[in-house]
Amino acid sequence: MSVWWNVQGIIHWEALQLNQTIIAVSYCLQLERLHPNLVAKRRGLVNRGGVILYDDNTRPHAAVITRQR
């Protein structure tokens, strides 16, 4: 399960396939699906010029395609 949340609650979630690994392309697709929910539920985060993302338990790198988003 992939969950996007803040202190006010869940903003977006997606169920993943069994043993599915999140790779750069699927992460970018999740970001695209997350955006409408951010606009609907937390417009202030979208309008501030950037969203702060914290990835818990991730390796200390990000793919180029992810950073470009």
C-alpha positions as CSV (number, residue, x, y, z in Angstrom):
1,M,0.0,0.0,0.0
2,S,1.2,3.5,-0.8
3,V,-0.3,6.2,1.4
4,W,0.1,10.0,1.1
5,W,-1.0,11.8,4.2
6,N,-0.4,14.8,6.4
7,V,-1.4,15.7,10.0
8,Q,-5.1,16.2,8.9
9,G,-5.4,12.7,7.5
10,I,-5.0,10.6,4.3
11,I,-4.8,12.6,1.1
12,H,-4.4,9.7,-1.3
13,W,-3.8,6.0,-1.2
14,E,-3.2,3.2,-3.7
15,A,-3.2,-0.6,-3.2
16,L,-0.2,-2.2,-4.8
17,Q,0.1,-5.7,-6.4
18,L,1.6,-8.4,-4.2
19,N,5.4,-8.0,-4.2
20,Q,5.2,-4.9,-6.4
21,T,8.2,-2.6,-6.1
22,I,7.9,1.1,-6.6
23,I,10.2,2.2,-9.4
24,A,10.7,5.7,-10.8
25,V,8.1,5.4,-13.5
26,S,5.3,4.1,-11.2
27,Y,6.3,6.7,-8.5
28,C,5.8,9.5,-11.1
29,L,2.5,8.1,-12.1
30,Q,1.4,8.1,-8.4
31,L,2.5,11.7,-8.2
32,E,0.2,12.5,-11.2
33,R,-2.7,10.7,-9.6
34,L,-2.0,12.4,-6.2
35,H,-2.2,15.9,-7.6
36,P,-6.0,16.2,-8.1
37,N,-6.5,14.9,-4.5
38,L,-4.0,17.6,-3.2
39,V,-5.9,20.3,-5.1
40,A,-9.2,19.0,-3.7
41,K,-8.1,18.4,-0.1
42,R,-5.1,20.6,0.5
43,R,-5.1,23.4,-2.0
44,G,-2.7,25.5,0.2
45,L,0.0,22.9,-0.3
46,V,-0.3,23.1,-4.1
47,N,-0.4,26.9,-4.2
48,R,2.7,27.4,-2.1
49,G,5.0,26.7,-5.0
50,G,6.0,23.2,-4.1
51,V,5.1,20.2,-2.0
52,I,7.4,18.9,0.6
53,L,7.7,15.1,0.3
54,Y,9.1,12.9,3.0
55,D,9.8,9.3,1.9
56,D,10.1,7.1,5.0
57,N,12.4,4.0,4.7
58,T,13.8,4.9,1.3
59,R,17.3,4.6,0.1
60,P,19.2,7.9,0.0
61,H,18.8,8.5,-3.8
62,A,16.2,9.4,-6.3
63,A,16.0,8.6,-9.9
64,V,16.5,11.4,-12.4
65,I,12.9,11.1,-13.7
66,T,11.6,11.5,-10.2
67,R,13.6,14.6,-9.5
68,Q,12.4,16.2,-12.7
69,R,8.8,15.9,-11.6
